[in-house]
Structures are given as C-alpha cells and as structure tokens.
Amino acid sequence: MKHKLELIYFKMRALAEAPRLLFHYTGIKYDDVMSWDYYDKDWSEVKPYIPFKQLPMLIVDEKHEICQSLAIMTFVENLAGMSITDPIINAKANAIMQSSQELFMPLNPTVNFATGEKFKKKREDMMPFLMSRFGDLEKAMKENDRKFFIYDEPRACDFTAFHHLDLSKMLDPSIIKKFPRLEKFLEDIMSIDNVKSYLDKRPELIDVSVEPKLVIDGIPHPTGVKKT
Ligand SMILES: N[C@@H](CCC(=O)N[C@@H](CS)C(=O)NCC(=O)O)C(=O)O
C-alpha cells in the first residue's frame, strides 16, 4: 500500500538525515517539509502540540504522527520490506542503530550550531567519547566481516551510523581516518547510486564553527528552527 509521507524538520543536518538517506536508498517517495511551511507557524507555537515536542516527525497519510527518528527508521525499513526477521540479528542491528544514535549529542548540535571557542571546547570535550564509540563500531564491523554492519546490503542501522560518522568529518576530518574500516564503510554507502545522487544534491552545510548555514536552493540560510 502506498502512503503519503511527509517528513517535518528544521534547517539542520541532524536527525532527519538518516531517514532521508533510507528513503532515497529504498526509493520510497516522501516530501521533505520545514516545520514552518507545514504548520505556517513559528516552532514555539507548534512544539506543545507535537507528540514528543521535538522533530523530526513523519506524518503518514495526513493522520499518523510518528516521532523519534529511530522509530521513523524502523517504520521505513518495514515499509520497504527490509526488516530483519531473525530476532538475534535484529537485536544486533538495533544495538548498532542505538549506539550510533548516541553520537547525536553533542556531535550534531556542535556541528550545526556551535561557533568559535565554544565549538573548540565542545570538540575537545567530546573527543574521548567519539574515539571510544568509533572504536566500538569499528570492532563490530570487523567482527561481523560483512560489507555493512549486518549484511552485504545496508539496513536502517547502517544509515543511522553513516549519518553520525559522516557528520564527524565536519567536526574534525582526522577522526574517521583513525578508523579505516569505518572510512571504507562510508565510501561503500556513498557509492550506492540512489544514495550518491541524494548526497550530491542535498543542502550543503557551510561555515561550520564560524556561522553555520545550510545552502537550500542556492541560498545560504542560518541553521535553526526559525523560518528565514
Ligand atoms: N530522540 C529524538 C530527539 C529529537 C531532537 O532532539 N530534535 C531536535 C532537533 S535535532 C529538536 O526538535 N529541537 C527543537 C526543540 O527541542 O525544541 C529523535 O531521535 O528524534
């Protein structure tokens, strides 16, 4: 059954990115809509009415509101018929997805919003955690010995991991270089045709650590939850 899918988010490269990658990989059509365009109101007015008061949220058939980016990932994986039926392998995939998602804080807000000395301090403070978690992910990848984290074709967990590992390059491009197996994983994801074409055309995130902006339709917009 074909559903109408609307992914509501803000101007930032963060938790909507893995769902977008998965939509493009699976070829499932969806609309990417900014919160202010969907509701025609400022986020501060909308927030109290959102089920878990944060975005991204996927609206299905103009009726069902699905919050939590990992729930959206699992939903899209199910829609695409890609869900992992073996309970043990599925649990391992969920562990990869959650362990990758824990990189969100403080990596994503720092890359999207922090500037100057605050950016540098946050980068320094999070380094031990990033090194440790990247090491864990590299080990998991080597132990499973497949092209992606679980299989030779990607699953939802791979796109969640991809987003956070890829974003780390904007914090400090040298981190990922210490983990050659993860670097290879990023290259493998980026070389998938549908994914590559999305990555080539997605809004560019520029001026990180100075005055971060997303270039949408050729126009640089400050990152954030406000219409510009
Ligand atoms: N656990 C949630 C976290 C969502 C979240 O932190 N959303 C942020 C943007 S990335 C947000 O809505 N910020 C605006 C606010 O909290 O008012 C998820 O995975 O979707």
PDBQT file of the ligand as one rigid body, heavy atoms in Angstrom, charges set to zero:
ROOT
HETATM    1  N1  LIG A 301      15.115  11.437  20.366  1.00  0.00    +0.000 N 
HETATM    2  C1  LIG A 301      14.631  12.370  19.376  1.00  0.00    +0.000 C 
HETATM    3  C2  LIG A 301      15.404  13.660  19.527  1.00  0.00    +0.000 C 
HETATM    4  C3  LIG A 301      14.807  14.746  18.647  1.00  0.00    +0.000 C 
HETATM    5  C4  LIG A 301      15.540  16.076  18.796  1.00  0.00    +0.000 C 
HETATM    6  O1  LIG A 301      16.445  16.244  19.616  1.00  0.00    +0.000 OA
HETATM    7  N2  LIG A 301      15.103  17.036  17.953  1.00  0.00    +0.000 N 
HETATM    8  C5  LIG A 301      15.646  18.363  17.992  1.00  0.00    +0.000 C 
HETATM    9  C6  LIG A 301      16.309  18.697  16.640  1.00  0.00    +0.000 C 
HETATM   10  S1  LIG A 301      17.562  17.534  16.200  1.00  0.00    +0.000 SA
HETATM   11  C7  LIG A 301      14.518  19.360  18.222  1.00  0.00    +0.000 C 
HETATM   12  O2  LIG A 301      13.367  19.072  17.958  1.00  0.00    +0.000 OA
HETATM   13  N3  LIG A 301      14.862  20.567  18.693  1.00  0.00    +0.000 N 
HETATM   14  C8  LIG A 301      13.929  21.636  18.911  1.00  0.00    +0.000 C 
HETATM   15  C9  LIG A 301      13.328  21.607  20.286  1.00  0.00    +0.000 C 
HETATM   16  O3  LIG A 301      13.681  20.722  21.110  1.00  0.00    +0.000 OA
HETATM   17  O4  LIG A 301      12.517  22.470  20.580  1.00  0.00    +0.000 OA
HETATM   18  C10 LIG A 301      14.779  11.749  17.983  1.00  0.00    +0.000 C 
HETATM   19  O5  LIG A 301      15.617  10.858  17.788  1.00  0.00    +0.000 OA
HETATM   20  O6  LIG A 301      14.012  12.110  17.081  1.00  0.00    +0.000 OA
ENDROOT
TORSDOF 0
